[in-house]
Amino acid sequence: MAKNLIIYYSRTGENYVSGKVKNLEKGNTEIVAEYIQKAMGGDLFRVETVKTYSADYYECIKEAKAELRAKARPELKSYLADISDYDNIIVAGPCWWGTYPMGVLTQLEKLDFTGKKVFPIMTHEGSGLAGSKSALRKYCKGAKPGKGLAVRGADVEKSEDKVVKWAKKVLSV
C-alpha cells in the first residue's frame, strides 16, 4: 500500500470567501488536507512561517504579493528533512497570486522528490489550480506530477465527497 504525505499551508482568521472577508476558525486547505488523510491515510505536515502574516486579510495579500515579487523564501518554524518513506506527496495550499504561498516553496526546495508522485491541490475563490502544476514541476525535481484538484474555498465544507473521490482515484493507482 502506498504511503502518503500531505504538505499544506492553511490560513485561519480573515479569508476571502464568496466575495466577502470572513473569519475562519480553521483554514480551508487544512480541512481539505484532513479529508484526504481521513480517506486515504498518511501524514500531515503543516507549513508554518516564523514571521506571521497580518491578521488583516488585505494586509496579508499585500505581504504575499511582496514575497512573490521578491521570490522570498520565508523561514519556517520546522522543516521536513526527508520524504524517502513516502510514495505520494500531496502539496496543498491556498492560491496566493496564482501559486502557492512562498513558505510552501521554502519547504519544497529542501526535499529530494526523485521517484515520488506529486499532486497539487489549491483552495481558491476563482483561480482553480492556477500555477500549482507548474510550481510542482519546477520545485519538485525528479517527481512524477499527477492530477491535481481545485476546491473553491466557499465550498470546502461540502466538498468532502469530491475530495475523497479524487484522492481514491489518484492515490490508489
URJOVEN-V191374 format. One record per residue. N is the residue number from 0. PHI is phi in radians with two decimals (* if undefined). NEAR is the number of other C-alpha atoms within 12 Angstrom. D_LAST is the distance of its C-alpha to the last C-alpha in Angstrom with 1 decimal. Layout:
BEGIN
n=N phi=PHI near=NEAR d_last=D_LAST
n=N phi=PHI near=NEAR d_last=D_LAST
END
This chain:
BEGIN
n=0 phi=* near=12 d_last=10.0
n=1 phi=-1.18 near=19 d_last=8.9
n=2 phi=-1.78 near=24 d_last=12.0
n=3 phi=-1.92 near=35 d_last=12.3
n=4 phi=-2.25 near=34 d_last=15.4
n=5 phi=-1.98 near=42 d_last=16.8
n=6 phi=-1.67 near=43 d_last=19.7
n=7 phi=-2.56 near=44 d_last=21.9
n=8 phi=-2.10 near=41 d_last=25.4
n=9 phi=-2.53 near=40 d_last=27.1
n=10 phi=-1.88 near=39 d_last=30.7
n=11 phi=-1.68 near=27 d_last=32.8
n=12 phi=1.41 near=21 d_last=36.3
n=13 phi=-1.18 near=25 d_last=37.2
n=14 phi=-2.44 near=35 d_last=34.4
n=15 phi=-1.54 near=30 d_last=34.6
n=16 phi=-2.42 near=24 d_last=33.4
n=17 phi=0.91 near=15 d_last=34.4
n=18 phi=1.45 near=13 d_last=37.2
n=19 phi=-2.37 near=14 d_last=38.7
n=20 phi=-1.54 near=19 d_last=38.6
n=21 phi=-2.21 near=23 d_last=37.6
n=22 phi=-1.62 near=18 d_last=37.5
n=23 phi=-1.89 near=24 d_last=34.1
n=24 phi=-1.22 near=14 d_last=34.2
n=25 phi=-2.29 near=22 d_last=30.5
n=26 phi=-1.19 near=32 d_last=28.7
n=27 phi=-1.02 near=43 d_last=26.3
n=28 phi=-1.18 near=47 d_last=23.5
n=29 phi=-1.09 near=35 d_last=24.0
n=30 phi=-1.07 near=37 d_last=23.6
n=31 phi=-1.08 near=45 d_last=20.2
n=32 phi=-1.03 near=45 d_last=19.1
n=33 phi=-1.19 near=34 d_last=20.4
n=34 phi=-1.03 near=30 d_last=18.5
n=35 phi=-1.14 near=41 d_last=15.2
n=36 phi=-1.05 near=29 d_last=16.5
n=37 phi=-1.07 near=21 d_last=17.9
n=38 phi=-1.39 near=23 d_last=14.8
n=39 phi=-2.10 near=29 d_last=12.2
n=40 phi=1.35 near=25 d_last=14.7
n=41 phi=2.09 near=27 d_last=15.4
n=42 phi=-1.86 near=25 d_last=18.5
n=43 phi=-1.79 near=30 d_last=20.4
n=44 phi=-2.26 near=32 d_last=22.5
n=45 phi=-1.58 near=31 d_last=25.1
n=46 phi=-1.39 near=35 d_last=26.7
n=47 phi=-2.30 near=29 d_last=30.5
n=48 phi=-1.43 near=26 d_last=33.2
n=49 phi=-1.10 near=15 d_last=36.5
n=50 phi=-1.46 near=15 d_last=38.4
n=51 phi=-1.39 near=20 d_last=37.7
n=52 phi=-1.37 near=28 d_last=37.6
n=53 phi=-0.98 near=18 d_last=40.4
n=54 phi=-1.21 near=21 d_last=40.2
n=55 phi=-1.32 near=20 d_last=41.5
n=56 phi=-0.97 near=24 d_last=38.7
n=57 phi=-1.16 near=18 d_last=40.7
n=58 phi=-1.21 near=16 d_last=41.7
n=59 phi=-1.05 near=25 d_last=38.1
n=60 phi=-1.21 near=25 d_last=36.9
n=61 phi=-1.16 near=18 d_last=39.9
n=62 phi=-1.09 near=25 d_last=38.9
n=63 phi=-1.11 near=30 d_last=35.3
n=64 phi=-1.16 near=23 d_last=36.6
n=65 phi=-1.11 near=20 d_last=39.0
n=66 phi=-1.10 near=24 d_last=36.3
n=67 phi=-1.07 near=25 d_last=34.2
n=68 phi=-1.07 near=17 d_last=37.3
n=69 phi=-1.49 near=12 d_last=38.2
n=70 phi=0.94 near=17 d_last=34.7
n=71 phi=-1.16 near=19 d_last=35.3
n=72 phi=-2.23 near=25 d_last=33.2
n=73 phi=-1.08 near=29 d_last=34.4
n=74 phi=-1.16 near=20 d_last=34.7
n=75 phi=-1.84 near=24 d_last=32.3
n=76 phi=-1.17 near=17 d_last=33.4
n=77 phi=-2.65 near=18 d_last=30.8
n=78 phi=-2.28 near=25 d_last=28.2
n=79 phi=-1.40 near=27 d_last=25.1
n=80 phi=-1.77 near=15 d_last=26.1
n=81 phi=-2.61 near=17 d_last=23.1
n=82 phi=-2.11 near=31 d_last=19.3
n=83 phi=-1.10 near=19 d_last=18.8
n=84 phi=-1.40 near=20 d_last=17.4
n=85 phi=-1.84 near=29 d_last=14.4
n=86 phi=-1.71 near=27 d_last=11.0
n=87 phi=-2.00 near=38 d_last=10.2
n=88 phi=-2.09 near=47 d_last=13.4
n=89 phi=-1.75 near=53 d_last=14.2
n=90 phi=-1.98 near=52 d_last=17.6
n=91 phi=-2.11 near=51 d_last=19.5
n=92 phi=-2.91 near=50 d_last=23.1
n=93 phi=-1.31 near=50 d_last=25.8
n=94 phi=-1.41 near=43 d_last=26.7
n=95 phi=-1.97 near=39 d_last=29.9
n=96 phi=0.99 near=29 d_last=31.6
n=97 phi=1.55 near=28 d_last=28.5
n=98 phi=-2.71 near=37 d_last=26.4
n=99 phi=-1.28 near=44 d_last=25.5
n=100 phi=-0.99 near=44 d_last=28.5
n=101 phi=-1.05 near=39 d_last=29.9
n=102 phi=-1.06 near=40 d_last=29.3
n=103 phi=-1.11 near=44 d_last=25.6
n=104 phi=-1.16 near=37 d_last=26.3
n=105 phi=-0.93 near=32 d_last=28.7
n=106 phi=-1.21 near=36 d_last=25.9
n=107 phi=-1.03 near=38 d_last=23.3
n=108 phi=-1.14 near=24 d_last=26.1
n=109 phi=-1.63 near=22 d_last=26.6
n=110 phi=-1.99 near=26 d_last=23.2
n=111 phi=-1.76 near=24 d_last=21.7
n=112 phi=-1.69 near=32 d_last=18.2
n=113 phi=-0.95 near=23 d_last=18.1
n=114 phi=1.37 near=19 d_last=14.7
n=115 phi=-1.58 near=30 d_last=13.0
n=116 phi=-1.72 near=36 d_last=10.5
n=117 phi=-2.11 near=42 d_last=12.7
n=118 phi=-2.31 near=41 d_last=12.6
n=119 phi=-1.48 near=44 d_last=16.0
n=120 phi=-2.32 near=48 d_last=17.6
n=121 phi=-2.20 near=45 d_last=21.2
n=122 phi=-1.69 near=47 d_last=23.6
n=123 phi=-2.78 near=39 d_last=26.5
n=124 phi=-2.17 near=28 d_last=29.5
n=125 phi=2.50 near=23 d_last=29.0
n=126 phi=-1.61 near=23 d_last=27.4
n=127 phi=1.05 near=26 d_last=23.7
n=128 phi=-1.34 near=33 d_last=21.4
n=129 phi=0.75 near=28 d_last=24.6
n=130 phi=-1.64 near=26 d_last=24.3
n=131 phi=-1.12 near=41 d_last=21.3
n=132 phi=-1.11 near=32 d_last=19.1
n=133 phi=-1.18 near=21 d_last=22.0
n=134 phi=-1.10 near=33 d_last=22.8
n=135 phi=-1.18 near=38 d_last=19.4
n=136 phi=-1.08 near=26 d_last=19.9
n=137 phi=-1.34 near=20 d_last=23.4
n=138 phi=-1.78 near=28 d_last=23.1
n=139 phi=-1.98 near=35 d_last=19.9
n=140 phi=-0.99 near=22 d_last=21.1
n=141 phi=1.51 near=17 d_last=18.8
n=142 phi=-1.50 near=28 d_last=15.5
n=143 phi=-1.78 near=24 d_last=12.9
n=144 phi=-1.25 near=31 d_last=13.1
n=145 phi=-2.03 near=29 d_last=10.4
n=146 phi=-1.13 near=27 d_last=11.5
n=147 phi=-1.65 near=32 d_last=14.1
n=148 phi=-2.47 near=37 d_last=16.0
n=149 phi=-1.93 near=36 d_last=19.7
n=150 phi=-2.23 near=38 d_last=21.6
n=151 phi=-1.14 near=32 d_last=25.4
n=152 phi=-0.94 near=38 d_last=27.2
n=153 phi=-1.11 near=26 d_last=29.5
n=154 phi=-1.82 near=23 d_last=26.8
n=155 phi=-0.97 near=31 d_last=24.9
n=156 phi=-1.06 near=23 d_last=26.6
n=157 phi=-1.95 near=17 d_last=25.4
n=158 phi=-1.84 near=26 d_last=21.9
n=159 phi=-0.99 near=25 d_last=20.1
n=160 phi=-1.06 near=19 d_last=18.7
n=161 phi=-1.09 near=22 d_last=17.5
n=162 phi=-1.15 near=35 d_last=15.9
n=163 phi=-1.13 near=26 d_last=14.2
n=164 phi=-1.05 near=18 d_last=12.9
n=165 phi=-1.03 near=29 d_last=11.5
n=166 phi=-1.05 near=36 d_last=10.0
n=167 phi=-1.13 near=22 d_last=8.4
n=168 phi=-1.25 near=19 d_last=7.0
n=169 phi=-1.54 near=26 d_last=5.9
n=170 phi=-1.58 near=35 d_last=5.6
n=171 phi=-1.55 near=20 d_last=3.8
n=172 phi=-1.31 near=15 d_last=0.0
END
